[in-house]
Amino acid sequence: MPKPKPTLSKAELTNWLAYLAVCLFWGSAYVAIKIGVTGIAPLFFTALRFSIAGALMLVFALLKGIPFPEHPREYIQSAIIGLLILFGGPAFVGLASRYISAGAVSLIVASIPLAVAVMQMLYYPKLRTASPRIWLGLLIGFSGVAILIISGGGDVKLDLRGVALCLISVVLWSVGTLYSGTVRLTSHAIVQSGLQMLFAGLGILAASFASGENHTLNVSTASLLALLFLIIFGSILAYSAYMHIIKSWPLSKANTYAYINPMVAVLMGWLLLKEPITPSILLSMAVILSGVILVQADTSKPNETLELAETPA
């Protein structure tokens, strides 16, 4: 008798849908941010995005009777995760954009999967580290992103200040990702994501005022729609999905979204802004996908690399 074809379990299907949501919504966010900051100062815009998204999720949790954490430690842990990932990441990328081009920023940010893998190897040496296949896939994927940026006409001229700020962003995001995998949060995922985004939004708001940003709003319909898209899809859905996959998959797999995002951004530019797609861009996409497939084909069990490092509840 022929063997039945393997099917995805409900949990595996949920993981893949969450991964695709992160790739699609965060890839599209580049275009939305570009539109949104035309009428609102960048840090203030980001603060509004995360503060509103976090508040909405927490209000939803209250209305549904979802319990909040009982122990103050979990609020502190949520604040640390939110500030490292959402405040540290976007804030320093925004500052770096003052000194280096968008192409250079995209290329450096795409090193997040490699940074996470290296940090995991350095700080968790007793646990299973990435296999040779994963390392090869990560390097191929990063090479594809480099080809994509260069072939797309991206200006990769570098300024030491901008590079340093962007690297700080990568380090903070990577540390936040690793930290989130080593703490055991007992509250509902909606509450966790809401708290993390709210803490991050308040932190970015404080940074906005401290930096002397102009908070006069010159809001257009386009910037409002961009903000709405980022609140619902780029924050509530995508960030919740990201928190899900880093708890469900090995980090090397989960963070390959950073390779897919530039591809989505290019496709969105082609669809919405009529930007051309050249043969070299198609080649780069093939290279990126081959790297991602290598990583995704790894058979590691979910959270195999971090589960032994979890702290007691």
ROKOL-695717 format. One record per atom (N, C-alpha, C): z, y, x; residue in three letters. Coordinates in steps of 0.1 Angstrom, whole numbers, plus 2048, in hexadecimal, padded with zeros to 3 digits. Each point is the difference from the previous one (the first is absolute). Layout:
<sites>
ZYXALA...
</sites>
This chain:
<sites>
8007F4808MET80080C7F8MET80080D809MET7F880A7FCPRO80080C808PRO80E8077FFPRO80380580BLYS80D808801LYS7FF80D7F8LYS80B8037F8PRO7FF80D7F9PRO80080B809PRO7F980B7FCLYS7FF80C809LYS80E807800LYS80480480CPRO80D807800PRO7FF80D7F9PRO80B8037F9THR80080D7F8THR80C808805THR7FF80D7FFLEU80B809803LEU80C7FE7F7LEU80C800805SER80B8007F7SER80280E7FBSER8098017F6LYS80280D7FALYS80680A80BLYS8097FB808ALA80580880BALA7F680580AALA7F77F6804GLU7F5804809GLU7F780A7FAGLU7FC7FE7F3LEU7F880A7FALEU80680D7FFLEU80D8017FDTHR80780D800THR80080680ETHR8027F980AASN7FF80580EASN7F3806803ASN7F57F97FCTRP7F2805803TRP7FD80C7F8TRP8048017F4LEU7FE80B7F8LEU80880C805LEU80C7FE805ALA80880B806ALA7F980580DALA7FB7F7808TYR7F980380CTYR7F38087FDTYR7F87FC7F7LEU7F48077FCLEU80380E7FALEU80C8017F9ALA80480D7FBALA80380A80BALA8077FB80AVAL80380880CVAL7F3805807VAL7F77F6802CYS7F4804807CYS7F880A7F8CYS7FE7FE7F3LEU7F88087F8LEU80680E7FELEU80D8007FCPHE80680D7FCPHE80380980CPHE8057FA80BTRP80380880CTRP7F3803807TRP7F67F87FFGLY7F3804806GLY7FA80C7F8GLY8018007F3SER7FB80B7F8SER80980D802SER80C7FE804ALA80A80B802ALA7FB80B809ALA7F87FC80ATYR7FB80980ATYR7F780B7F9TYR7F87FC7F7VAL7F88097F8VAL8088097F7VAL80A7F97F9ALA8098087F7ALA80880A807ALA8057FD80CILE808809808ILE7F880C804ILE7F47FD805LYS7F780B804LYS7FD80A7F5LYS7FF7FB7F4ILE7FE8087F4ILE80C8087FCILE80C7F8801GLY80C8067FBGLY80680B808GLY7FE80080DVAL80680A809VAL7F880D800VAL7F58007F9THR7F880D7FFTHR80880B7F9THR8097FC7F7GLY80780A7F8GLY80F800802GLY8057F6808ILE80F7FE802ILE8027FD80FILE80A806805ALA8047FE80FALA8027F1802ALA7FB7FA80BPRO8007F2803PRO80E7F97FEPRO80A805807LEU80E7FA7FELEU8058017F2LEU7FE80C7FAPHE8058027F3PHE7F97F77F6PHE7F37FE802PHE7F87F77F8PHE8057F2801PHE8037FB80CTHR8057F3803THR80E7FE7F9THR80880B802ALA80E7FF7FAALA7FF7FF7F1ALA7F78077F9LEU7FE7FF7F2LEU7FC7F27FCLEU7F67FB808ARG7FB7F37FDARG80B7F5800ARG8087FF80APHE80A7F6801PHE80C8037F7PHE80480C7FFSER80C8047F8SER7FD7FC7F1SER7F58047FBILE7FC7FE7F2ILE7FF7F17FEILE7F97F9809ALA7FE7F17FFALA80D7F9800ALA809804809GLY80D7F9801GLY8088037F3GLY80080C7FCALA8088047F4ALA7FB7F87F4ALA7F37FF7FELEU7FA7F97F5LEU8047F1800LEU8007FA80BMET8047F2801MET80F7FE7FDMET808809804LEU80E7FF7FDLEU8048037F2LEU7F88097FAVAL8028037F1VAL7FC7F37F8VAL7F57FB804PHE7FB7F37FAPHE80A7F5801PHE8067FF80CALA80B7F6802ALA80C8027F6ALA80480D7FFLEU80B8037F7LEU7FD7FD7F2LEU7F38047FBLEU7FD7FD7F3LEU7FF7F17FDLEU7FC7F880ALYS7FF7F27FELYS80D7F8802LYS80B808804GLY80C7FA803GLY8017F880CGLY7F780380AILE8007F980DILE80C805808ILE8097F7805PRO80C805807PRO7FC80680DPRO80880A804PHE7FF80780DPHE80A7F980APHE7FE80280DPRO8097FA809PRO80E8047FEPRO8097F7802GLU80F8037FFGLU80680480DGLU7FA7FB80BHIS80680380DHIS7F980C807HIS80880A805PRO7F980C806PRO7F77FC80CPRO8037F5806ARG7F87FC80CARG7F17FE7FCARG7FE7FB7F4GLU7F27FE7FCGLU7F880D7FEGLU80780B7FCTYR7FA80D7FFTYR7FD80580DTYR8097FE80AILE7FD80480EILE7F47F9805ILE8007F37FEGLN7F47F8805GLN7F38047FAGLN8008037F3SER7F48057F9SER7FC80D806SER80A809803ALA7FD80D805ALA7F97FE80EALA8067F7808ILE7FA7FE80EILE7F27FB7FFILE7FD7F67F7ILE7F37FB7FFILE7F680B7FBILE8048077F6GLY7F780B7FAGLY7FE80B80AGLY80A804808LEU7FE80B809LEU7F77FB80CLEU8027F4805LEU7F87FB80BLEU7F27FE7FCLEU7FD7FA7F5ILE7F27FC7FCILE7F980C7FAILE8068067F5LEU7F980A7F9LEU80280E805LEU80B803805PHE80280D806PHE7FB80180FPHE8047F6808GLY7FB7FF80DGLY7F17FF802GLY7FA7F77F7GLY7F27FE801GLY7F880C7FCGLY7FF8047F3PRO7F880B7FCPRO80380D806PRO80D803802ALA80480D806ALA7FA80280EALA8027F6809PHE7FB80280DPHE7F17FF801PHE7F97F87F7VAL7F28007FFVAL7FB80E7FDVAL8068067F6GLY7FC80E7FCGLY80280A80BGLY80B7FF808LEU80180980BLEU7F67FD80BLEU7FD7F3802ALA7F67FC80BALA7F28067FCALA7FD8007F3SER7F38057FCSER7FD80E804SER80B808803ARG7FE80E805ARG7F980080EARG8027F5807TYR7FC80080ETYR7F47F7803TYR7FF7F57F9ILE7F57F6802ILE7F87FE7F4ILE7F47FA801SER7F77FE7F5SER8047F57F7SER7FA8007F4ALA8037F57F7ALA7FC7F3805ALA7F57FF808GLY7FC7F4806GLY80A7FA809GLY806809809ALA80A7FC809ALA80D7FB7F9ALA8038087F5VAL80C7FC7F9VAL7FE7F27FAVAL7F57FE7FASER7FD7F37F9SER8007F480ASER7FB80380CLEU8007F580ALEU80E7FD805LEU80880A803ILE80E7FD804ILE8087FA7F5ILE7FF8047F4VAL8077FA7F5VAL7FC7F27FEVAL7F47FD803ALA7FB7F27FEALA8077F680AALA80780680ASER8077F7809SER80D7FA7FBSER8048047F3ILE80C7FB7FAILE8027F1800ILE7F67F87FDPRO8017F2800PRO8047FB80EPRO7F980680ALEU8037FC80ELEU80E804804LEU80480C7FCALA80E805803ALA80A7F77FAALA7FF7FD7F4VAL8097F77F9VAL8017F2807VAL7F57FB804ALA8007F3807ALA80780180DALA7FD80A808VAL80780280DVAL80F8027FEVAL8048097F7MET80E8027FEMET8077F37FBMET7FA7F97F8GLN8057F37FBGLN8037F780BGLN7F67FF80AMET8017F780BMET80B80580AMET80280D801LEU80A805809LEU80E7FF7FBLEU8028037F3TYR80D8017FATYR8057F37F9TYR7F67F77FETYR8047F37FATYR7FB7F5808TYR8037FF80DPRO7FA7F7809PRO8037F17FDPRO80B7FE7F9LYS8047F27FDLYS7F97FB7F4LYS7F98087F8LEU7F97FC7F5LEU7F17FE803LEU7F97F97F7ARG7F27FD803ARG7F880D800ARG7F980280BTHR7F880C802THR7F27FD7FBTHR7F780A800ALA7F37FF7FBALA7F87F5809ALA7F87F87F9SER7F87F6807SER7F4806807SER7FA7F980APRO7F4806806PRO7F58047F6PRO7FF7F87F5ARG7F68037F6ARG80380E7FAARG80D8037FDILE80480C7FAILE7FD80C80AILE8047FE80DTRP7FE80B809TRP7F1803802TRP7F87F5800LEU7F1802801LEU7FB8077F4LEU8057FC7F4GLY7FC8077F4GLY80480F7FFGLY80C803805LEU80580E800LEU7F780880ALEU7FD7FB80BLEU7F880780ALEU7F28027FBLEU7FA7F67FAILE7F28017FAILE80080B7F5ILE80A7FF7F7GLY80180A7F6GLY80180E805GLY80980280APHE80180D805PHE7F3805807PHE7F97F7807SER7F3803806SER7F68057F5SER8017F97F5GLY7F78037F5GLY80380E7FBGLY80D8047FFVAL80380D7FBVAL7FB80B80AVAL8017FD80DALA7FB80980AALA7F18027FFALA7F97F57FDILE7F18017FEILE7FE8097F4ILE8077FD7F5LEU7FE8077F4LEU80280F802LEU80B804806ILE80280F802ILE7F5806809ILE7FC7F980BILE7F6806808ILE7F38007FAILE7FC7F57F9SER7F37FF7FASER7FE8097F4SER80C8047FAGLY8008087F4GLY7FF80F804GLY7FF80380DGLY7FF80E804GLY80E806802GLY80A7F8800GLY80E806801GLY80280680DGLY80680B801ASP80380780CASP80D7FA805ASP8007FA80CVAL80C7FA805VAL80680880CVAL7FC80D801LYS80680880BLYS80F8007FELYS8077FF80BLEU80F7FE800LEU80780C806LEU80B8037FAASP80A80A805ASP80D7F9801ASP80780280CLEU80C7F8803LEU80A8027F5LEU80280C7FBARG80A8037F5ARG7FD7F87F4ARG7F38007FCGLY7FC7F97F4GLY8027F1801GLY7FC7FB80CVAL8017F1803VAL80F7FC7FFVAL808808806ALA80F7FD800ALA8058007F2ALA7FD80A7F8LEU8058007F2LEU7FB7F47F8LEU7F37FC802CYS7FA7F57F9CYS8077F3804CYS8037FF80DLEU8067F4805LEU80F7FF7FBLEU80680B7FEILE80E8007FAILE7FF7FB7F2ILE7F58047F9SER7FE7FC7F2SER7FF7F0800SER7F77FB809VAL7FE7F2801VAL80D7F8803VAL808806809VAL80D7F9804VAL8098007F4VAL80280C7FALEU8098017F4LEU7FC7F67F5LEU7F38007FDTRP7FC7F77F5TRP8027F2804TRP7FD7FC80CSER8027F2805SER80F7FC800SER808809805VAL80F7FE800VAL8057FE7F1VAL7FB8097F7GLY8047FF7F2GLY7FC7F37FAGLY7F47FB803THR7FB7F47FBTHR8087F4805THR80380080DLEU8097F5806LEU80E8017FALEU80580C7FFTYR80E8017FATYR8007FB7F2TYR7F68037F8SER8007FC7F2SER8007F17FFSER7FB7F980AGLY7FF7F2800GLY80D7F9805GLY809808806THR80D7FB805THR80C8037F7THR7FE8087F6VAL80B8027F7VAL7FE7F97F3VAL80B7FD7F9ARG7FF7F87F4ARG80480A7F4ARG7F78057FALEU8038097F4LEU8017F87F4LEU80A8027F8THR8037F77F5THR7FB8067F3THR7FD80D800SER7FC8067F3SER7F17FD7FDSER7FC8037F4HIS7F37FE7FBHIS7F6808809HIS7F47FA801ALA7F5806809ALA7FD80E7FBALA8008027F2ILE7FD80E7FBILE80A80A805ILE80D7FC7FFVAL80B809805VAL7FE80380FVAL7FE7F5807GLN7FE80280FGLN7F5809803GLN7F47FE7FBSER7F5809803SER80380E7FBSER8068027F4GLY80380D7FBGLY809808809GLY80B7F9804LEU80A806809LEU7F980480ELEU7F87F7805GLN7FA80380DGLN7F680C7FFGLN7F98017F5MET7F680B7FFMET80880D7FDMET80A7FF7F8LEU80880C7FDLEU80780680DLEU8067F7807PHE80680580DPHE7F6806809PHE7F47F9801ALA7F6805809ALA7FA80E7FBALA7FE8017F3GLY7FB80C7FAGLY80A80C803GLY80D7FD7FELEU80A80B803LEU80080480FLEU7FE7F6808GLY80080280FGLY7F4809804GLY7F47FC7FAILE7F4808803ILE80180E7FAILE8068017F4LEU80280E7FALEU809808809LEU80A7FB806ALA809807809ALA7F880480DALA7F77F7805ALA7F880380BALA7F680B7FDALA7FB8007F3SER7F680A7FCSER80680E800SER80D8017FBPHE80680D800PHE80480480FPHE8057F7808ALA80480380DALA7F4804809ALA7F47FB7FDSER7F4804807SER7FA80D7FCSER8058067F5GLY7FB80D7FBGLY7F37FF7F9GLY7FD7F57FAGLU7F47FE7F9GLU7FF80A7F4GLU7F48047FDASN7FE8097F4ASN8007F77F4ASN80A8037F7HIS8017F87F4HIS7FA8067F3HIS7F780A803THR7F98067F5THR7F57F67FCTHR8007FC7F3LEU7F67F67FBLEU7F38077FCLEU7F57FB805ASN7F38047FCASN7F97F47FBASN8057FB7F5VAL7FD7F27FBVAL7F38007F8VAL7F77F8803SER7F47FE7F8SER8017F37F9SER7F77FE7F6THR8007F37F9THR7FE7F4809THR7F880280AALA7FD7F580AALA80D7FC808ALA80780A804SER80C7FE808SER80B7F97F7SER8018047F4LEU8097FA7F6LEU7FD7F17FELEU7F37FE7FELEU7FC7F27FELEU8027F880CLEU7FE80680CALA8037F880DALA80F7FD801ALA80880A7FCLEU80F7FD801LEU8047F57F6LEU7FA8017F4LEU8037F67F6LEU7FB7F2805LEU7F57FF806PHE7FB7F3805PHE8097FB80BPHE805809809LEU8087FC80BLEU80E7FC7FBLEU8058067F5ILE80D7FD7FAILE8007F27FAILE7F57FD7F8ILE8007F47F8ILE7FB7F4809ILE7F4802806PHE7F97F5807PHE80480080FPHE80180C807GLY80380080EGLY80E7FE803GLY8098027F7SER80E7FF802SER8077F57F8SER8018027F3ILE8077F77F7ILE7FA7F1802ILE7F37FF7FFLEU7FA7F3800LEU7FE7FB80ELEU7FA808809ALA7FD7FC80EALA80C7FD808ALA80A8097FFTYR80C7FF809TYR8087F47FBTYR8017FE7F3SER8077F47FASER7F97F3805SER7F38017FFALA7F87F4805ALA8037FD80FALA80080B808TYR8037FE80ETYR80D7FA803TYR80B8057F9MET80D7FB801MET8007F17FCMET7F87FC7F7HIS7FF7F27FBHIS7FA7F780BHIS7F5805806ILE7F97F7809ILE8077FF80EILE80780A804ILE8087FF80DILE80C7F77FEILE8047FD7F4LYS80B7F77FDLYS7FA7F27FELYS7F37FF7FCSER7FA7F37FCSER7F77FA80BSER7FB808808TRP7F67FB80BTRP80680380ETRP7FC7F980APRO80280480EPRO7FB80F802PRO807808807LEU7FC80E802LEU7F2801806LEU7FC7F7809SER7F3801806SER7F57FF7F5SER8027F87F5LYS7F78007F5LYS80180C7F8LYS80C8047FCALA80280B7F6ALA7FA80D806ALA80180280DASN7FC80D805ASN7F2801804ASN7F87F67FDTHR7F1801802THR7FA80A7F6THR8088047F6TYR7FB80A7F7TYR7FB80D808TYR80780280BALA7FC80C808ALA7F27FF806ALA7FA7F4801TYR7F37FF804TYR7F68027F4TYR8047FB7F4ILE7F88017F5ILE7FF80F7FBILE80B807801ASN80080E7FAASN7F4809805ASN7FD80080DPRO7F5809804PRO7F37FB7FAPRO7FE7F37FDMET7F47FB7FAMET7FF8067F1MET80C7FF7F9VAL8008057F3VAL7FD80F800VAL806807809ALA7FE80F801ALA7F1803802ALA7F97F8808VAL7F1802802VAL7F97FD7F4VAL8037F57F9LEU7F97FD7F3LEU80380A7F6LEU80C8067FFMET80380A7F6MET7F880D803MET7FF80380DGLY7F880B804GLY7F17FF7FCGLY7FC7F3801TRP7F27FD7FCTRP7FE8027F1TRP80A7FB7F9LEU7FF8007F1LEU80280E7FALEU80A807805LEU80480D7FALEU7FA80C807LEU7FF7FF80DLEU7FB80C808LEU7F27FE805LEU7FA7F57FDLYS7F27FE804LYS7FE7FF80FLYS80B7FC807GLU7FF7FF80FGLU7F87F3803GLU7F780080BPRO7F87F5803PRO8077F4806PRO7FB7F47FEILE8057F4807ILE7F57FB809ILE80280080DTHR7F67FD80ATHR8027F1803THR7F57FA807PRO8017F2804PRO80C7FE80APRO80380A808SER80C7FE809SER80D7FF7F8SER8018087F5ILE80C7FF7F8ILE8017F37FAILE7F57FA7FBLEU8007F37FALEU8047F580BLEU7FC80280CLEU8047F780BLEU80F801802LEU80580C800SER80E802802SER8087F97F5SER7FB8017F4MET8077FA7F5MET8007F0801MET7F57FB805ALA8007F1803ALA80A7FC80AALA80180980BVAL80A7FD80AVAL80E8007FBVAL80380B7F8ILE80D8017FAILE8047F47F7ILE7F67FC7F8LEU8037F57F7LEU8027F3807LEU7F87FE80BSER8027F4808SER80E7FF806SER80580C805GLY80E800805GLY80A7FE7F5GLY7FE8067F5VAL80A7FE7F5VAL8007F17FBVAL7F47FA7FFILE7FF7F27FCILE8077F780AILE7FF80380DLEU8077F880ALEU80F8007FDLEU80580C7FEVAL80F8027FDVAL8047FA7F3VAL7F88027F6GLN8047FA7F3GLN7FF7F17FFGLN7F87FA809ALA7FE7F2800ALA80C7F9807ALA809808806ASP80C7FA806ASP8097F97F5ASP8057F5804THR8087F87F6THR80F802800THR80580B806SER80E802801SER8068017F2SER80C7FC7FFLYS8078017F3LYS80480E7FELYS8018057F3PRO80580E7FEPRO80D803806PRO80180B807ASN80C805806ASN8067F780BASN7F77F6805GLU8057F780AGLU80680780CGLU7FA80B803THR80380780DTHR80D8087FFTHR8048047F4LEU80B8097FELEU80C7FB7F9LEU7FE7F57F9GLU80B7FC7F6GLU80D7FC808GLU7FF7FC80CLEU80D7FD807LEU80780C805LEU7FA80C7FFALA80680C805ALA8068087F5ALA7FF7FB7F4GLU8068087F4GLU80F801802GLU80480C7FCTHR80F803801THR8067FB7F3THR80D7FD800PRO8077FB7F4PRO80080B7F5PRO8007FC7F4ALA8008097F5ALA80D808800ALA
</sites>
